[in-house]
């Protein structure tokens, strides 16, 4: 029972930590999405999933993708080649959290441009995806 409570606590806190995101000032959200999907596809094709199953005490049976670090590095290089920079953003809090939550519910404009500032933060939207809030 204690173990289940710790897992639930770690899941609930995981949405409130800083998150790394690729940014490029002035890029449209449509271009951002296309570049992200394109790089993810290239990285997956270059380094396919390699799932290994194992067993460990206190954990039991688990599976891990041994190629994940290499695939993530391919993704990072692809995004850098397209002019993006990886930055760490905090989870929104206070008034920014309220504004970001309301904004995330609106239809997304593909022509809106990305403008990241020191006040930028992120939230997890209703679909479980990171939503960049840039006031």
N, C-alpha and C positions, 0 to 999 in steps of 0.2 A: 504494500500500500504506500509506504514512504517513497519507494522508487517511482511509482506512478505519479505521485505529487511532484517530485523533482523534475520529471520529464515535462509535466504540464506547466510548471513554473518556467523551465528553460524555454519552452515553446512560446509562452506568453511574453517573455522578456526579449526574445529574439527579434521582434519587430521594432524594438525601441533602441536599438544600437546604431552606431554609425554604419553607413553603407557606402561601398565603393561604386561609382557610376562613371561611365564615359561621357564626357562633355565636349562640345565644340561650339563656341560662341557664334550665334547668328545662323546656325543650321536650322532648317525647317524640321518640324516634328516628323513629317513624312520621310524626309531624307534620313533623319536619325533612326527611324524604325527600319528603313530599307538597309542602311549600313549595318545595323546591329544584326538583323536577320541574315544578311549576306555573309557577314563575318562568322556568325555562329554556324552557318551551313558549311562554309569553307573549312572551319576548324574541325567540325564533325567528320567531314569527308577525309580530311588529312589524318586525323587521329580518331578512329572509331572507338566506341565503347569496348572496354575489356573488363567485364565483370568477373571478379574472383569471389568465391564463397569460402568462408572460413568459420572457425569456432573459437571463442575465447571465454575464459572464466568470467562470470558475472555479467556477461553480455549474451552468450549463447551463439546461435548461428547468425552470421552477418554477411553482407555482401558489400563489396567496394569496387569502384571503377578505378583500376590502376592507371588508366590513361588520362584521368581527369586533370591533373596538374599540367600535363603537356598540351591538352586541348585548350585549357584556359590561357596558357601562354601563347598559343597560336591565335586565339581570339584577341588577346591584348595587342599582339603585333599587327594583326589585320586592322584593328581600330586605329592604332597609331599611324599606320600607313595611310589611312583615310583622314588624318588630321585631328583625331580625338585625343583627349588627355584623360587619364584616370584620376579622379579626385574622390576624397572621402567627404560625404555630407552627413550631417547629424539628422536624427529623426526629428520631425517638427514637434514643437511643444507650444503651449500657451495659445496666444492669438493666431500664430502661424499654423498651428495644428487645426484650429477651427476653420480658418480660411482655406487651407489646403484640402481639407475634407470636403468642404462645399464645392471647391473648384474641380476636384476629381470626379464629382458626380455629373458635371456638365459634359455635353458632347465635346469630344476632342477635335480641335481644328488641326488639320494636317499642314496648314500654312503658317501656324504660329511658330515663331522662331525661339530658339533656346537662348536664354540670357541668364547666366549663372552669376551670382554675386555672393558676397559674404553672408547675406541673409537667407540664401537658398537652403532648403532642407528637403526631406522626402517623407512620404507616408506610404503605407501599403494600401492600395485601393481595394474596392470590393472584389476584384478578380484575383487578388493576391499578388499583384504586380507593383513594383516600385513606381511611385508617381513623383516626379520632380516638381517641387513648388519653388518658383522664383518670383518673389514679389517685386 
